Amino acid sequence: MINKQKLSYKIWEDQIPISRNLHSYLKKSGLKKSNFISNGDDYQVLFTASADKSRIIKNLSKKLGIKISRIGKIMPKNIKSSIIDQKGVHLLVKNSGYKHLF
């Protein structure tokens, strides 16, 4: 999605929602959420919207009873895409995820 637009992104790891099962597993295993970024099976809908639409999105979320999480923002193409942890460290994502070829 982002590559077709020739843009980049900044995602905050702590803002990425996870299931209760994964949260429980992370506590038991000692692994971090970053171990599971881009591993697939992420069946949430991802979309972008301009910042001036945030009020509309919040109202729609409340009206429909659907949790919508802001996890990052779109950046100009000259800034490298990054996922940032709670300490401000840029994470290296080893798996680039599934490639949709259509």
Long-range contacts (C-beta under 8 A, 24 or more apart in sequence): 1-46, 2-74, 2-81, 6-77, 7-74, 7-75, 7-76, 7-77, 8-74, 8-75, 8-76, 8-77, 8-78, 8-79, 8-80, 8-81, 8-82, 9-72, 9-73, 9-74, 9-75, 9-81, 9-82, 10-72, 10-73, 10-75, 10-79, 10-81, 10-82, 10-84, 11-71, 11-72, 11-82, 11-83, 11-84, 12-71, 12-72, 12-83, 12-84, 13-37, 13-83, 13-84, 13-85, 13-86, 13-91, 14-85, 14-86, 15-69, 15-70, 15-71, 15-72, 16-69, 16-71, 17-44, 17-67, 17-69, 17-71, 34-83, 34-85, 34-91, 34-93, 37-83, 37-91, 37-93, 37-95, 38-93, 38-94, 38-95, 38-96, 38-97, 39-95, 39-97, 40-97, 40-98, 48-74
